[in-house]
Amino acid sequence: GRSAFGPDGKLWIGIGDAGLQGDPECRAQDMTRLAGKMIRLDVDAGFPYVVPPDNPVVCVPCVAPEIVHSGLRNPWKWSFDDATGELWIGDVGGAEREEVNFVQAGEFGLNFGWPAQEGSACHPSGGCSPSVPACGDPSFTGPAFEYLHGPSFGTECAVTGGQVYYGAAAPWLTGWYLCADLCTHRFWRIRRTAQGGFEVRDQPVVLDQPLPDGTWQPVSFGTDGYGELIVVNYREGMVHRLRASCSADRVCDGAPNVTGGAAGLRWLGSTSITANDATAYVDGLPSFGPALLFYGPLTDQVTLGNGTLCVGGALVRAWAQVADATGAIRFDLDLGAAPFSSAPGLVEPGSTWTFQAWYRYVGGPLGATYNFSGATRVTFCP
């Protein structure tokens, strides 16, 4: 957990459920216990502390008055937005899901559902009393972002809550909340939309110095005196400065097709919006076959057709072309024109999109009529 002073001058503490796997005693829903809660204390008004009178349950009998939010499993790292006072909570999952929770400034009394729910999914909670709401109850607050974790190191395993960025080095990230996974050091950025939902994107980063594979585990975030993000690496016990990466990285391989190989997607040119010289080059396609370029804000891996869909989030169609005799297509991108020039597919400085091609492939091993190329994730610079 973590303890820190909030923008209200009070001491906030995040406490895990402190129970066995799955919280069989339902501690996170037991309002007489501090386990599985966010609590808020006034350490200036008395020794060792005084419960602030505006805490949500301060006048409720048989309830711990320190509690301001409940239903958490392990709020490992949480932080306030320095500009808005909004609270972001990285809650480490148990059975299968990691989640990030969001609280508006000044809002108290939220219940995030653990152990009746894990993120948006139901979770066995046989130890809870009948008075505890069941999974799906409208009194529970769902996550701003969640993802599945895997069984071993090398797959996503535990969310590390982060910070909202207000530095000067990457102005396009201003106001975005950044968090990461401990085991894969995959980073995401999240922000509230005007409609009250949440926009989530992959966010490639680089460190102030390179690290060997397998030695990079982001376990805690902070900011330096200039507002730039710093992160603690658990494996080496060192603190590093982060910066946003403008890059094009292959994130997924294509499945074999009739050519005997697999279609790939390479990024030619730069990632600069001003230069506007990028080409998505797809090769390894069946000769003279059609292919459609598309992109989306996230990276995923879903078996579909005769291959793997590697683009996540809302998909944006670019356009279709026909492969030449060698099975190649050059998709020359004009970032100043549709679909790249406006929502929902807007390419702007700091935006990250994953590109992939769909193509016709009749007679594949899975019996479908189409396949996918490999995919490349691109973060754009000014």
C-alpha angles and dihedrals in degrees: 000000000000139000123203141145114262128218087268091063092247125125112251122196129187114210128189123227090262091208139108122291110303093015094262091182090056091230094159089063096041105101092195089067130064093216115114092017146108109234132193126207139180107222095175098061098059147342124310089352146310124227108244109245092230094060106124099242101032093118098038113108119237092014127112101249093206091073120106101161132017143185098066126141103196117343089195097171128009134164145181124242102248092215104040106023091234116150124230119192125193104205115193112225132231118201103016118326140075118200144189117209128202130209124187118234111280094009117136138178102042119158114205094194107243125178095014087052134023104204105313094333128091117253129196107260105169093152094064120102121243089255091068112093116252126242112293095025110153090231089073119089113223125221126272088221135003138174138182121256127214135229101255148025110291093046125077108284115158135009119236109205114226144183142279108253123238101154128125102232095076108025092175088068094056110132095012120125113227125203136160146203117252098220104038098029087224111160129208134187122213135185138172115256127222088251092058096255128107132257114212127190138169110253118201113208137182129209129233087254132021120256129204117254114276095024100088118092116153105212103163141014135213142151132247126225091279095053094254118142121256126186135197115231108214095199097059100020093235135131118232135187115236129214131182114259123224101203148127113231131176107238104170138028125223125243122248119273139181092296090068091246137063132264115250135194118218127185113229123189125016135314091235116122091202093052090048092190102128127134128186102214115199120189137163092061126139108270116269092000124138122252133184123212115215138163143193142186098255141048119235141156116224123160106236134156109340093328146020129298104218100176118091134192124029108349120227120203117221108179143290129251136174121248120242125236091282092053095251135128130188111210100195105200124215103197091191093062136063133322091021097046100062144028137317089030099029114157109206136156109296095013117135123209133173115221127203139157129232115206140180113260117165119193099026122163093260094050096245126128099232144045140190134240123228116280136237126202114215130192111196128221128204 
